Amino acid sequence: MKFNKKKYLSVAILSVFAGQTFAAGLERSPQQIDALFESGTYAEMSYAHISPDVQGTDASGNHVSDFAEDFQTMGYAVKTDLSPSLRLAVIYDEPYGAKVKFEGENNFIATNLPASDAHTRVEVKSKNLTTLLGYNLNKNFMLYGGPALQELDVDVHLRGLTYQASSGYNNSFDDMAVGWVAGMSYAKPELGVLASLTYRSEIEHKTTIKEDVPLADLVGFDYSHSNKGSITTPESVNLNLQTGLNQTTALFAKVRWVPWGDFAYYPPVLKGVTAQLGAAGGKGLPLLNYHGDQTAVELGVGKRLSPKLAMSVSGLWDSGAGAPAPTLGPVEGYWGVGLAAKYNFNQNVAFSLGGRYMWFGDVEGEVSDGRIVGNFKDNNGYIVGMKLSYASK
């Protein structure tokens, strides 16, 4: 039994970093559910600081300085065994986000508005609370599932020549909606093996959307500034694989797929006025959409250096969500590296610290009518994350 316990620890050392990232679409977290697979009673809290550097030139050749602002995310999770075959986990994360503000003298700055309101700026915030119930079919297989409660808060201000007659457009809403999660896992602790496949449903937010639409004012389109509308965050699939090589070393792989190519946000007034003007064959234009699906891969190795200290190193790749990319986050995926360490203060309490560095793919930026409005290349970013965890087996 002692030998098997050491084998199991080779899997446990891999959970040393929360995994926040600057990824395709609006994604800021891969929505992992690692806490569900912990033994006994478990709790954690995590923090990540994300610092992307995205700059380039606008369609007129003006320099566009770094407009992707730093932001922070938090995560919490608790897990307990209800019976020998039943477990419960509650996981909080912040899966979607954006924080953008254009500065300087370029086509993303309006010259006919007060300085305090002249900048194109976007802020997207989200909160996700997932409750999972896991049932062990036998000593190896587990089925799990449960609801996911999601809050989405959006605030958009478009300014400057880039947006032509839509310069001055504003959009905001705050809504809460529910989706669901389901999956299955296979574990063989004596070999350090853990595999899981998790599906998250899309979540439709039906809410009141506030809009100021200069284009509608210009063409005499009659509208209310508050209207019922909807936006749907995409479904996703996560595949995680881990295997022990020996008592102190393990390999891991994480693959995530998100169909961002199916995502499009059509605010009611913007869609109505652009449809009336014949845009997109009379269907109207979205505020935000993407051209491709996202696939993200992380491959790494974890090593226990001592009874108290473990480390992992990984390579990262993200396909992005197609090109050209919207000006909200004009990058086409990334390559990256990650390094993390976990220190066990005692048999119950551990502290993890990790970092990632990413090289973003070059891409042209576009607006929803298809015009290319900028070129963004040679960009990068980094993430620093930490986690405090408690486990009682």
Backbone hydrogen bonds in HBPLUS format (Angstrom, degrees):
<---DONOR---> <-ACCEPTOR-->    atom                        ^
c    i                          cat <-CA-CA->   ^        H-A-AA   ^      H-
h    n   atom  resd res      DA  || num        DHA   H-A  angle D-A-AA Bond
n    s   type  num  typ     dist DA aas  dist angle  dist       angle   num
A0005-LYS N   A0001-MET O   3.01 MM   4  6.24 153.2  2.08 149.5 156.4     1
A0006-LYS N   A0002-LYS O   3.20 MM   4  6.52 156.4  2.26 149.5 154.3     2
A0007-LYS N   A0003-PHE O   3.16 MM   4  6.50 152.4  2.24 144.3 152.1     3
A0008-TYR N   A0004-ASN O   2.99 MM   4  6.29 153.4  2.06 149.0 155.7     4
A0009-LEU N   A0005-LYS O   3.08 MM   4  6.39 152.2  2.16 148.3 155.2     5
A0010-SER N   A0007-LYS O   3.13 MM   3  5.38 137.2  2.32 100.7 112.2     6
A0011-VAL N   A0008-TYR O   2.97 MM   3  5.49 148.3  2.07 112.6 121.5     7
A0012-ALA N   A0008-TYR O   3.22 MM   4  6.58 159.7  2.26 147.4 153.2     8
A0013-ILE N   A0009-LEU O   3.14 MM   4  6.22 148.4  2.25 151.3 154.9     9
A0014-LEU N   A0011-VAL O   3.14 MM   3  5.89 166.5  2.16 122.3 126.5    10
A0015-SER N   A0012-ALA O   3.43 MM   3  6.22 163.0  2.46 122.1 124.3    11
A0016-VAL N   A0014-LEU O   2.90 MM   2  5.59 132.0  2.13 107.1  92.7    12
A0021-THR N   A0028-ARG O   3.18 MM   7  5.17 163.5  2.21 118.4 123.3    13
A0023-ALA N   A0027-GLU O   3.37 MM   4  5.48 157.6  2.42 151.3 152.9    14
A0027-GLU N   A0024-ALA O   3.08 MM   3  5.90 149.3  2.17 145.2 147.8    15
A0097-GLY N   A0026-LEU O   2.85 MM  71  5.53 157.7  1.90 154.1 159.8    16
A0028-ARG N   A0095-PRO O   2.62 MM  67  5.14 163.5  1.65 153.3 149.5    17
A0036-LEU N   A0033-ILE O   3.06 MM   3  5.94 149.5  2.16 127.1 132.8    18
A0037-PHE N   A0034-ASP O   3.01 MM   3  5.66 148.5  2.11 118.2 126.1    19
A0038-GLU N   A0035-ALA O   3.17 MM   3  5.44 167.7  2.19 112.0 115.6    20
A0041-THR N   A0392-SER O   2.94 MM 351  5.14 154.9  2.01 155.7 149.0    21
A0392-SER N   A0041-THR O   2.81 MM 351  5.14 159.7  1.85 155.3 158.0    22
A0042-TYR N   A0079-LYS O   2.89 MM  37  5.04 164.5  1.92 148.4 148.3    23
A0079-LYS N   A0042-TYR O   2.77 MM  37  5.04 152.1  1.85 154.3 151.7    24
A0043-ALA N   A0390-TYR O   2.88 MM 347  5.19 149.1  1.98 150.7 155.7    25
A0390-TYR N   A0043-ALA O   2.76 MM 347  5.19 158.4  1.81 157.8 159.8    26
A0044-GLU N   A0077-ALA O   2.86 MM  33  5.29 149.4  1.95 155.1 156.3    27
A0077-ALA N   A0044-GLU O   3.05 MM  33  5.29 150.4  2.14 147.5 144.1    28
A0045-MET N   A0388-LEU O   2.99 MM 343  5.53 149.0  2.09 151.8 161.7    29
A0388-LEU N   A0045-MET O   2.96 MM 343  5.53 163.2  1.98 163.0 166.0    30
A0046-SER N   A0075-GLY O   2.74 MM  29  4.87 161.2  1.77 144.2 146.2    31
A0075-GLY N   A0046-SER O   2.96 MM  29  4.87 147.6  2.07 136.6 133.5    32
A0047-TYR N   A0386-MET O   2.92 MM 339  5.46 155.4  1.98 155.2 160.7    33
A0386-MET N   A0047-TYR O   2.85 MM 339  5.46 153.9  1.91 158.3 165.9    34
A0048-ALA N   A0073-THR O   2.99 MM  25  5.34 152.6  2.07 153.7 155.3    35
A0073-THR N   A0048-ALA O   2.99 MM  25  5.34 153.7  2.06 147.1 154.2    36
A0049-HIS N   A0384-VAL O   2.83 MM 335  5.35 162.7  1.86 155.5 160.4    37
A0384-VAL N   A0049-HIS O   3.05 MM 335  5.35 157.5  2.10 147.3 154.3    38
A0050-ILE N   A0071-PHE O   2.88 MM  21  5.50 175.0  1.88 178.8 177.9    39
A0071-PHE N   A0050-ILE O   3.08 MM  21  5.50 157.4  2.13 150.5 157.7    40
A0051-SER N   A0382-TYR O   2.90 MM 331  5.39 169.8  1.91 176.7 175.8    41
A0382-TYR N   A0051-SER O   3.11 MM 331  5.39 155.2  2.18 126.0 131.1    42
A0053-ASP N   A0380-ASN O   2.74 MM 327  5.46 153.9  1.80 165.2 164.9    43
A0380-ASN N   A0053-ASP O   3.28 MM 327  5.46 144.2  2.42 144.8 150.5    44
A0067-PHE N   A0054-VAL O   3.24 MM  13  6.28 150.0  2.34 165.2 163.4    45
A0056-GLY N   A0064-VAL O   2.97 MM   8  5.08 159.2  2.01 140.3 146.6    46
A0064-VAL N   A0056-GLY O   2.72 MM   8  5.08 169.3  1.73 143.9 140.3    47
A0057-THR N   A0375-ASN O   2.93 MM 318  5.39 154.5  2.00 147.5 155.6    48
A0375-ASN N   A0057-THR O   2.86 MM 318  5.39 153.7  1.93 150.8 157.6    49
A0058-ASP N   A0062-ASN O   2.94 MM   4  5.45 149.5  2.03 145.8 155.5    50
A0061-GLY N   A0058-ASP O   3.00 MM   3  5.32 164.2  2.03 114.8 119.3    51
A0059-ALA N   A0373-VAL O   3.04 MM 314  4.74 117.7  2.45 123.9 114.6    52
A0101-LYS N   A0067-PHE O   2.91 MM  34  5.05 160.6  1.95 145.3 151.4    53
A0069-GLU N   A0099-LYS O   2.88 MM  30  5.53 142.3  2.02 148.7 158.8    54
A0076-TYR N   A0092-TYR O   3.08 MM  16  5.04 157.2  2.13 131.6 137.9    55
A0092-TYR N   A0076-TYR O   2.74 MM  16  5.04 175.4  1.74 154.2 155.7    56
A0078-VAL N   A0090-VAL O   2.99 MM  12  5.46 152.1  2.07 149.0 158.0    57
A0090-VAL N   A0078-VAL O   2.89 MM  12  5.46 158.0  1.94 156.2 163.1    58
A0080-THR N   A0088-LEU O   2.89 MM   8  5.49 155.1  1.96 156.0 164.3    59
A0088-LEU N   A0080-THR O   2.87 MM   8  5.49 166.1  1.89 167.6 172.3    60
A0082-LEU N   A0086-LEU O   2.79 MM   4  5.35 141.4  1.94 132.9 144.6    61
A0083-SER N   A0086-LEU O   3.14 MM   3  4.99 154.0  2.21 143.0 138.3    62
A0086-LEU N   A0083-SER O   3.27 MM   3  4.99 152.2  2.35  99.2 107.2    63
A0136-ASN N   A0085-SER O   2.82 MM  51  4.89 164.3  1.85 143.3 148.8    64
A0087-ARG N   A0134-GLY O   2.91 MM  47  5.05 157.4  1.96 145.7 151.1    65
A0134-GLY N   A0087-ARG O   2.83 MM  47  5.05 163.7  1.86 141.9 147.4    66
A0089-ALA N   A0132-LEU O   2.90 MM  43  5.16 159.2  1.94 151.2 155.9    67
A0132-LEU N   A0089-ALA O   2.78 MM  43  5.16 170.5  1.79 159.7 163.0    68
A0091-ILE N   A0130-THR O   2.80 MM  39  5.11 164.4  1.83 152.9 158.2    69
A0130-THR N   A0091-ILE O   2.79 MM  39  5.11 170.0  1.80 156.9 157.6    70
A0093-ASP N   A0128-ASN O   2.99 MM  35  5.30 154.2  2.05 144.8 153.0    71
A0128-ASN N   A0093-ASP O   2.82 MM  35  5.30 148.1  1.92 171.5 166.3    72
A0098-ALA N   A0124-VAL O   3.02 MM  26  4.78 143.9  2.15 129.3 127.2    73
A0124-VAL N   A0098-ALA O   2.80 MM  26  4.78 159.1  1.85 135.5 139.5    74
A0100-VAL N   A0122-VAL O   2.83 MM  22  5.03 168.7  1.84 154.3 158.0    75
A0122-VAL N   A0100-VAL O   2.87 MM  22  5.03 153.8  1.93 135.5 142.0    76
A0102-PHE N   A0120-THR O   2.99 MM  18  5.57 166.0  2.01 165.2 169.7    77
A0109-ILE N   A0106-ASN O   3.24 MM   3  5.88 151.1  2.32 124.1 124.3    78
A0162-THR N   A0107-ASN O   2.96 MM  55  5.28 170.3  1.97 145.4 143.0    79
A0120-THR N   A0108-PHE O   3.14 MM  12  5.68 141.3  2.30 169.4 178.7    80
A0110-ALA N   A0118-ALA O   2.80 MM   8  4.75 162.1  1.83 143.0 146.1    81
A0117-ASP N   A0114-PRO O   2.85 MM   3  5.49 157.4  1.90 121.8 129.2    82
A0118-ALA N   A0115-ALA O   3.47 MM   3  5.04 175.1  2.47 100.5 101.0    83
A0121-ARG N   A0157-HIS O   2.96 MM  36  5.32 155.0  2.03 146.3 154.5    84
A0157-HIS N   A0121-ARG O   2.89 MM  36  5.32 143.5  2.02 164.5 173.4    85
A0123-GLU N   A0155-ASP O   2.90 MM  32  5.27 155.9  1.96 151.2 158.6    86
A0155-ASP N   A0123-GLU O   2.93 MM  32  5.27 139.7  2.09 150.6 161.3    87
A0125-LYS N   A0153-ASP O   2.85 MM  28  5.10 165.4  1.87 153.3 158.3    88
A0153-ASP N   A0125-LYS O   2.84 MM  28  5.10 166.6  1.86 160.5 159.4    89
A0127-LYS N   A0151-GLU O   2.96 MM  24  5.06 149.9  2.06 138.6 143.9    90
A0151-GLU N   A0127-LYS O   2.79 MM  24  5.06 162.4  1.82 151.3 157.2    91
A0129-LEU N   A0149-LEU O   2.80 MM  20  5.09 163.3  1.82 152.2 158.1    92
A0149-LEU N   A0129-LEU O   2.84 MM  20  5.09 164.0  1.87 150.3 146.6    93
A0131-THR N   A0147-PRO O   3.06 MM  16  5.75 168.4  2.07 169.9 173.5    94
A0133-LEU N   A0145-GLY O   2.93 MM  12  5.64 165.8  1.96 151.7 152.8    95
A0145-GLY N   A0133-LEU O   3.19 MM  12  5.64 144.8  2.32 132.3 141.6    96
A0135-TYR N   A0143-LEU O   2.72 MM   8  5.34 167.3  1.74 166.1 170.3    97
A0143-LEU N   A0135-TYR O   2.97 MM   8  5.34 160.7  2.01 151.6 151.1    98
A0137-LEU N   A0141-PHE O   2.86 MM   4  5.51 136.3  2.05 134.1 147.3    99
A0187-ALA N   A0140-ASN O   2.87 MM  47  4.92 153.2  1.94 134.0 142.9   100
A0142-MET N   A0185-SER O   3.01 MM  43  5.21 153.9  2.08 143.8 146.0   101
A0185-SER N   A0142-MET O   2.87 MM  43  5.21 152.8  1.94 148.4 155.0   102
A0144-TYR N   A0183-GLY O   2.97 MM  39  5.36 163.4  2.00 147.1 144.9   103
A0183-GLY N   A0144-TYR O   2.85 MM  39  5.36 148.2  1.95 157.0 151.7   104
A0146-GLY N   A0181-VAL O   2.91 MM  35  5.40 145.8  2.03 150.0 149.8   105
A0181-VAL N   A0146-GLY O   2.81 MM  35  5.40 155.3  1.87 164.4 172.4   106
A0148-ALA N   A0179-GLY O   2.99 MM  31  5.03 158.2  2.04 120.5 119.3   107
A0179-GLY N   A0148-ALA O   2.81 MM  31  5.03 161.8  1.85 147.2 153.5   108
A0150-GLN N   A0177-ALA O   2.81 MM  27  5.43 178.3  1.81 173.9 173.9   109
A0177-ALA N   A0150-GLN O   2.85 MM  27  5.43 156.9  1.90 153.9 160.8   110
A0152-LEU N   A0175-ASP O   2.82 MM  23  5.47 160.1  1.86 160.0 166.8   111
A0175-ASP N   A0152-LEU O   2.94 MM  23  5.47 159.6  1.99 149.8 156.0   112
A0154-VAL N   A0173-PHE O   2.92 MM  19  5.47 167.1  1.94 161.3 165.5   113
A0173-PHE N   A0154-VAL O   3.11 MM  19  5.47 149.9  2.20 141.3 145.1   114
A0156-VAL N   A0171-ASN O   2.74 MM  15  4.99 165.5  1.76 159.9 163.2   115
A0171-ASN N   A0156-VAL O   2.95 MM  15  4.99 150.7  2.04 142.5 143.5   116
A0158-LEU N   A0169-TYR O   2.94 MM  11  5.29 163.8  1.96 154.9 160.2   117
A0168-GLY N   A0158-LEU O   2.71 MM  10  5.69 171.7  1.72 155.0 157.8   118
A0163-TYR N   A0160-GLY O   3.20 MM   3  6.05 147.8  2.31 120.5 125.5   119
A0164-GLN N   A0161-LEU O   3.06 MM   3  4.95 161.9  2.09 105.4 111.2   120
A0166-SER N   A0163-TYR O   2.78 MM   3  5.14 151.3  1.86 144.9 141.4   121
A0167-SER N   A0164-GLN O   3.11 MM   3  5.71 164.8  2.13 120.4 122.0   122
A0169-TYR N   A0166-SER O   2.95 MM   3  5.46 142.8  2.09 144.7 142.5   123
A0170-ASN N   A0212-ASP O   3.07 MM  42  4.98 152.9  2.15 133.7 140.9   124
A0212-ASP N   A0170-ASN O   3.06 MM  42  4.98 151.8  2.15 130.7 133.7   125
A0172-SER N   A0210-LYS O   3.04 MM  38  5.30 146.7  2.16 143.3 149.9   126
A0210-LYS N   A0172-SER O   2.98 MM  38  5.30 172.5  1.98 166.1 164.0   127
A0201-SER N   A0180-TRP O   2.91 MM  21  5.50 170.2  1.92 170.6 171.1   128
A0182-ALA N   A0199-TYR O   2.99 MM  17  5.41 157.2  2.04 152.2 158.9   129
A0199-TYR N   A0182-ALA O   2.79 MM  17  5.41 175.2  1.79 169.6 171.3   130
A0184-MET N   A0197-LEU O   3.09 MM  13  5.64 147.4  2.20 147.4 156.3   131
A0197-LEU N   A0184-MET O   2.95 MM  13  5.64 159.8  2.00 165.0 171.7   132
A0186-TYR N   A0195-ALA O   2.76 MM   9  5.18 155.3  1.82 149.4 156.5   133
A0195-ALA N   A0186-TYR O   2.82 MM   9  5.18 158.6  1.87 153.8 160.7   134
A0188-LYS N   A0193-VAL O   2.90 MM   5  4.97 162.8  1.93 136.8 139.0   135
A0191-LEU N   A0188-LYS O   2.94 MM   3  5.73 161.5  1.98 127.3 133.1   136
A0193-VAL N   A0188-LYS O   3.21 MM   5  4.97 173.8  2.21 127.5 125.7   137
A0192-GLY N   A0189-PRO O   3.00 MM   3  4.71 156.0  2.06  98.7 106.4   138
A0244-GLY N   A0191-LEU O   3.36 MM  53  5.96 145.1  2.49 135.1 139.7   139
A0244-GLY N   A0192-GLY O   2.96 MM  52  4.25 112.3  2.43  93.3 110.3   140
A0194-LEU N   A0242-GLN O   3.05 MM  48  5.13 157.2  2.10 133.7 135.5   141
A0242-GLN N   A0194-LEU O   2.87 MM  48  5.13 129.1  2.13 143.3 157.3   142
A0196-SER N   A0240-ASN O   2.91 MM  44  5.25 155.9  1.97 147.2 152.3   143
A0240-ASN N   A0196-SER O   2.94 MM  44  5.25 164.9  1.96 152.4 157.4   144
A0198-THR N   A0238-ASN O   2.87 MM  40  5.11 164.5  1.89 151.9 157.3   145
A0238-ASN N   A0198-THR O   2.86 MM  40  5.11 161.2  1.90 149.3 155.8   146
A0200-ARG N   A0236-SER O   2.95 MM  36  5.21 166.4  1.97 149.6 151.8   147
A0236-SER N   A0200-ARG O   3.05 MM  36  5.21 151.3  2.13 140.3 143.2   148
A0203-ILE N   A0233-THR O   3.08 MM  30  5.29 150.5  2.17 136.4 145.4   149
A0233-THR N   A0203-ILE O   2.93 MM  30  5.29 146.9  2.04 155.1 149.0   150
A0205-HIS N   A0231-ILE O   2.77 MM  26  5.29 172.6  1.78 155.8 158.2   151
A0231-ILE N   A0205-HIS O   2.99 MM  26  5.29 144.7  2.12 138.7 149.9   152
A0207-THR N   A0229-GLY O   2.97 MM  22  5.68 153.6  2.04 148.7 157.0   153
A0229-GLY N   A0207-THR O   2.86 MM  22  5.68 159.2  1.91 168.2 175.2   154
A0209-ILE N   A0227-ASN O   2.73 MM  18  5.44 166.9  1.75 165.8 161.4   155
A0227-ASN N   A0209-ILE O   3.07 MM  18  5.44 163.3  2.10 142.1 145.6   156
A0211-GLU N   A0225-HIS O   2.85 MM  14  5.12 155.7  1.90 140.2 148.4   157
A0216-ALA N   A0213-VAL O   3.01 MM   3  5.42 124.7  2.33 109.3 122.3   158
A0217-ASP N   A0213-VAL O   3.21 MM   4  6.63 154.4  2.28 149.5 157.1   159
A0218-LEU N   A0214-PRO O   2.87 MM   4  6.09 150.4  1.96 148.4 156.8   160
A0219-VAL N   A0215-LEU O   3.13 MM   4  6.41 150.4  2.22 147.5 153.3   161
A0221-PHE N   A0216-ALA O   2.81 MM   5  4.73 152.2  1.89 147.0 147.9   162
A0237-VAL N   A0257-TRP O   3.00 MM  20  5.30 152.5  2.08 149.0 156.5   163
A0257-TRP N   A0237-VAL O   2.93 MM  20  5.30 158.0  1.98 152.9 159.9   164
A0239-LEU N   A0255-VAL O   2.82 MM  16  5.12 167.0  1.83 157.7 161.3   165
A0255-VAL N   A0239-LEU O   2.83 MM  16  5.12 163.0  1.86 153.2 158.9   166
A0241-LEU N   A0253-ALA O   2.83 MM  12  5.13 163.8  1.86 159.8 161.2   167
A0253-ALA N   A0241-LEU O   2.82 MM  12  5.13 154.6  1.88 151.6 154.5   168
A0243-THR N   A0251-LEU O   2.98 MM   8  5.49 157.6  2.03 154.8 158.4   169
A0251-LEU N   A0243-THR O   2.92 MM   8  5.49 159.6  1.96 164.1 163.3   170
A0245-LEU N   A0249-THR O   2.79 MM   4  5.46 161.6  1.82 138.1 144.2   171
A0246-ASN N   A0249-THR O   3.37 MM   3  5.42 161.0  2.40 140.8 140.6   172
A0304-ARG N   A0248-THR O   2.80 MM  56  4.98 162.0  1.83 149.0 154.9   173
A0250-ALA N   A0302-GLY O   2.98 MM  52  5.23 157.1  2.03 147.0 150.2   174
A0302-GLY N   A0250-ALA O   2.80 MM  52  5.23 164.3  1.82 152.9 158.4   175
A0252-PHE N   A0300-GLY O   2.97 MM  48  5.38 160.0  2.01 144.8 143.7   176
A0300-GLY N   A0252-PHE O   2.99 MM  48  5.38 162.5  2.02 154.7 154.2   177
A0254-LYS N   A0298-GLU O   2.83 MM  44  5.08 152.2  1.91 148.9 155.8   178
A0298-GLU N   A0254-LYS O   2.85 MM  44  5.08 149.7  1.94 147.8 154.7   179
A0256-ARG N   A0296-ALA O   2.85 MM  40  5.09 155.9  1.91 148.7 153.9   180
A0296-ALA N   A0256-ARG O   2.83 MM  40  5.09 160.1  1.87 148.4 154.6   181
A0258-VAL N   A0294-GLN O   2.94 MM  36  5.09 158.5  1.99 141.5 147.0   182
A0260-TRP N   A0258-VAL O   2.89 MM   2  5.73 135.5  2.09 107.8  94.4   183
A0294-GLN N   A0258-VAL O   2.78 MM  36  5.09 168.6  1.79 164.9 162.1   184
A0262-ASP N   A0259-PRO O   3.08 MM   3  5.82 165.0  2.10 119.3 123.7   185
A0263-PHE N   A0260-TRP O   2.96 MM   3  5.10 156.8  2.01 107.4 115.1   186
A0265-TYR N   A0288-LEU O   2.86 MM  23  5.32 161.3  1.89 158.9 164.2   187
A0287-LEU N   A0265-TYR O   2.76 MM  22  5.74 158.2  1.81 170.6 174.4   188
A0271-LYS N   A0267-PRO O   2.95 MM   4  5.97 165.5  1.97 162.4 167.1   189
A0272-GLY N   A0268-PRO O   2.94 MM   4  6.00 152.7  2.01 138.5 146.7   190
A0273-VAL N   A0269-VAL O   2.94 MM   4  6.12 171.0  1.95 162.5 162.2   191
A0274-THR N   A0270-LEU O   3.17 MM   4  6.14 163.2  2.19 145.4 150.5   192
A0275-ALA N   A0271-LYS O   2.93 MM   4  5.92 145.3  2.05 141.2 150.8   193
A0276-GLN N   A0272-GLY O   3.06 MM   4  6.23 154.7  2.12 143.4 149.8   194
A0277-LEU N   A0273-VAL O   3.15 MM   4  6.37 139.4  2.32 136.8 147.2   195
A0279-ALA N   A0274-THR O   2.88 MM   5  5.38 154.2  1.95 165.8 157.7   196
A0278-GLY N   A0275-ALA O   2.95 MM   3  5.02 157.4  2.01 104.1 110.8   197
A0282-GLY N   A0279-ALA O   2.97 MM   3  5.25 133.5  2.19 104.5 117.5   198
A0284-GLY N   A0279-ALA O   3.10 MM   5  5.15 161.2  2.14 148.0 142.1   199
A0283-LYS N   A0280-ALA O   3.23 MM   3  5.36 160.2  2.27 104.4 110.4   200
A0292-GLY N   A0321-ALA O   2.97 MM  29  4.57 135.3  2.17 120.4 111.5   201
A0319-SER N   A0295-THR O   2.93 MM  24  5.42 161.2  1.96 151.1 157.4   202
A0297-VAL N   A0317-TRP O   2.78 MM  20  5.27 164.9  1.81 159.2 164.0   203
A0317-TRP N   A0297-VAL O   2.92 MM  20  5.27 147.6  2.02 158.4 162.1   204
A0299-LEU N   A0315-GLY O   3.04 MM  16  5.40 158.2  2.09 152.2 159.0   205
A0315-GLY N   A0299-LEU O   2.77 MM  16  5.40 158.6  1.81 160.5 164.9   206
A0301-VAL N   A0313-VAL O   3.02 MM  12  5.75 153.4  2.09 161.2 167.7   207
A0313-VAL N   A0301-VAL O   3.09 MM  12  5.75 153.0  2.16 155.0 161.7   208
A0303-LYS N   A0311-MET O   2.73 MM   8  5.38 163.8  1.76 165.5 169.8   209
A0311-MET N   A0303-LYS O   2.85 MM   8  5.38 160.8  1.88 151.7 156.6   210
A0305-LEU N   A0309-LEU O   2.83 MM   4  5.57 134.1  2.04 137.7 152.3   211
A0306-SER N   A0309-LEU O   3.16 MM   3  5.10 154.5  2.23 147.3 144.5   212
A0344-ASN N   A0308-LYS O   2.77 MM  36  4.77 161.1  1.81 141.5 148.2   213
A0310-ALA N   A0342-LYS O   2.96 MM  32  5.21 154.5  2.02 150.2 157.4   214
A0342-LYS N   A0310-ALA O   2.80 MM  32  5.21 159.9  1.84 151.7 154.3   215
A0312-SER N   A0340-ALA O   2.91 MM  28  5.29 154.5  1.98 144.4 145.6   216
A0340-ALA N   A0312-SER O   2.99 MM  28  5.29 158.5  2.04 154.0 153.9   217
A0314-SER N   A0338-GLY O   2.94 MM  24  4.99 156.7  2.00 138.8 140.6   218
A0338-GLY N   A0314-SER O   2.90 MM  24  4.99 157.1  1.96 142.4 142.2   219
A0316-LEU N   A0336-GLY O   2.81 MM  20  4.65 160.8  1.84 137.7 133.9   220
A0336-GLY N   A0316-LEU O   2.94 MM  20  4.65 147.2  2.05 133.3 129.0   221
A0318-ASP N   A0334-TYR O   2.92 MM  16  5.22 153.6  1.99 155.8 156.1   222
A0334-TYR N   A0318-ASP O   3.04 MM  16  5.22 146.4  2.16 128.1 135.2   223
A0325-ALA N   A0364-GLU O   2.96 MM  39  6.35 160.8  2.00 165.6 165.6   224
A0366-GLU N   A0325-ALA O   2.87 MM  41  5.93 149.6  1.96 142.9 148.9   225
A0329-GLY N   A0326-PRO O   3.25 MM   3  6.15 153.9  2.32 123.5 126.3   226
A0331-VAL N   A0329-GLY O   2.85 MM   2  5.99 122.8  2.18 118.3 101.9   227
A0332-GLU N   A0361-GLY O   3.11 MM  29  4.51 164.3  2.13 119.0 121.7   228
A0361-GLY N   A0333-GLY O   2.97 MM  28  5.43 160.1  2.01 131.4 132.0   229
A0335-TRP N   A0359-TRP O   3.06 MM  24  5.32 151.4  2.15 140.6 146.7   230
A0359-TRP N   A0335-TRP O   2.76 MM  24  5.32 167.8  1.77 166.1 170.5   231
A0337-VAL N   A0357-TYR O   3.04 MM  20  5.61 149.5  2.13 151.7 161.2   232
A0357-TYR N   A0337-VAL O   3.01 MM  20  5.61 157.0  2.07 156.7 164.1   233
A0339-LEU N   A0355-GLY O   2.99 MM  16  5.54 159.5  2.03 156.5 162.0   234
A0355-GLY N   A0339-LEU O   2.86 MM  16  5.54 154.0  1.93 158.5 167.3   235
A0341-ALA N   A0353-LEU O   2.84 MM  12  5.47 153.2  1.91 152.2 161.0   236
A0353-LEU N   A0341-ALA O   2.91 MM  12  5.47 157.5  1.96 156.2 163.4   237
A0343-TYR N   A0351-PHE O   2.83 MM   8  5.34 170.0  1.84 155.4 157.4   238
A0351-PHE N   A0343-TYR O   2.86 MM   8  5.34 158.3  1.91 149.9 155.2   239
A0345-PHE N   A0349-VAL O   2.85 MM   4  5.62 132.0  2.08 140.6 155.6   240
A0391-ALA N   A0348-ASN O   2.78 MM  43  4.83 151.4  1.86 134.2 144.1   241
A0350-ALA N   A0389-SER O   3.00 MM  39  5.30 159.9  2.04 144.4 147.9   242
A0389-SER N   A0350-ALA O   2.94 MM  39  5.30 170.6  1.94 154.9 156.9   243
A0352-SER N   A0387-LYS O   2.76 MM  35  4.96 164.0  1.79 152.1 156.7   244
A0387-LYS N   A0352-SER O   2.90 MM  35  4.96 152.3  1.97 138.0 140.1   245
A0354-GLY N   A0385-GLY O   2.88 MM  31  5.23 166.9  1.89 152.7 152.4   246
A0385-GLY N   A0354-GLY O   2.87 MM  31  5.23 170.6  1.88 146.8 149.7   247
A0356-ARG N   A0383-ILE O   2.92 MM  27  5.09 149.8  2.01 141.1 146.2   248
A0383-ILE N   A0356-ARG O   2.91 MM  27  5.09 150.5  2.00 144.7 148.6   249
A0358-MET N   A0381-GLY O   2.85 MM  23  5.27 167.6  1.86 160.2 159.5   250
A0381-GLY N   A0358-MET O   3.03 MM  23  5.27 141.5  2.18 145.8 148.0   251
A0360-PHE N   A0379-ASN O   2.97 MM  19  5.42 144.1  2.11 129.2 138.2   252
A0363-VAL N   A0376-PHE O   2.95 MM  13  5.56 163.8  1.97 158.2 163.2   253
A0376-PHE N   A0363-VAL O   2.96 MM  13  5.56 169.5  1.98 160.3 163.4   254
A0365-GLY N   A0374-GLY O   2.87 MM   9  4.89 164.4  1.89 124.2 129.5   255
A0373-VAL N   A0365-GLY O   2.79 MM   8  5.65 155.4  1.85 143.3 151.6   256
A0367-VAL N   A0371-ARG O   3.17 MM   4  5.78 147.9  2.27 151.3 160.8   257
A0370-GLY N   A0367-VAL O   2.90 MM   3  5.68 158.4  1.95 129.4 132.9   258
